[in-house]
């Protein structure tokens, strides 16, 4: 039985481990943190549970290939799915713009706000509806397809491809300006800050949401990861937590063993780096096996930006059943020193639908404040002064509470700060390059990265995870984790077992 060591116990690593066990490999997962799941996680603070990942999960629609794949790895098997009626609501003066799940309801509500935008609204909704036919491909990776399979795949994208190309050629801000009403312009432009960020970042999530393909698994992110961990262990897999890999021993294009920070060494026939791509290339491989596709993106942050966030958890003594799950509202009191421009809107998400996330009669609330460059540079410098770093996180958290009390006066005295995570939190616990929680952000000039996971000049180590193909995130981690084992099975001349 061939031995396999998987570096990283996030969604990609767990998926690879599950399919490794199903396909006759003897595998072990080495995880830096004391908890499996990687960035698909959550944590407890002062009697509350802060969900740190899933805002919506692509692949929750029943009887779709990706839902079957999620069920195969134990993530969504017999799990209740919560389907919020609104993706998000954005306030502008006395108008609230809703991004409803019901596309017809969305269209009617927008037409009521702005009859003069009738043509744009109808065209936008038609484009969103065309994405309802999209299904995340979970079969063979493209590099393993024969000519007939490639043709079939291309044909399946005939409705989706033109829409994606259309919105890839216009920025979020320019697309927003096509609408006449300032409330609609504000709502659309709020998806991303000013810059060359592609409008695909707007239409793709709305397409999956209104098409019923993305919703929220009850129990949250950490529970989902733990179900996958249980599935892996039930198949005979092994796990070593608090085992950060810090070195790789290579002889004649073959990885012989890896070394962990705790002093343990591991030998295997194959190794999978289900981890951050930069960590693999620059740290574990010491920059000796560079990859041109990744390097050109690291060197060009304008066309290939990375995104992280400040993530704030707040406890509220009260109910929020009458407030949409995710709400963006304007603020004047948020001062974040590293931001080049003032924070004009806050994005609030509450978890009233999860009764176990807070004490009875209370609700847990999170805020995500996007951070790009130069904010990421600022956090990297600030972390060197731990006292100042912690004070700044607390100050930001209290500023958010002040903004909430301004917007919701009845909440005064009922809010408490639970926790503040920064981009450096993701870097510390998850080895996320610059704290990035997704892959390279889509821009007008940037080209999509589609990587097969092979490492040039090395024959028994593979990269897996969200960095291999756009847009990153959990579905990409799931699919690439499975794909890596498919490639290993091909290398071993054995049939891949998918179920």
ABEGO torsion letter per residue (X at the ends): XBBBBBBEABAAAAAAAAAAAAAGBBBBBBBABABBGEABBBBBBGGBBBBAABABBBGABBGBAAAAAAAAAGAABGBBBBBBABABBBBBEABBBBBBABAAAAAAAAAAABAAAAAAAAAAAAAAAAAAABBBBABBBAAABBAAAAAAAAAAAAAAAAAAAAAAABBAAAAAAABABAAAAAAAAAABBBEABBAAAAAAAAAAAAAGABBBBBGEAAAAAAAAAAAAAAAGBBBBBGBBBABBBBBGGBBABBBBAAGBBBBBABBBBBBBAAAAAAAAAGGABBBAAAAAAAABAAABBBBBBBBBBBBBBEBAAABBABBBBBBAABBBAABABBBABBBBBBAAABAAABBBGBBBBBBBBBBBOAAAAAAAAAAABAAAAAAAAAAAAAAAAAAAAAABAAABGABBBABBBBAAAAAAAAGBBGGBABBBBBBAABBBBBBAGBBBGBAABBBBEAAABOAEEAAAAAAAAAAAAAAAAAAAGBBBBAX
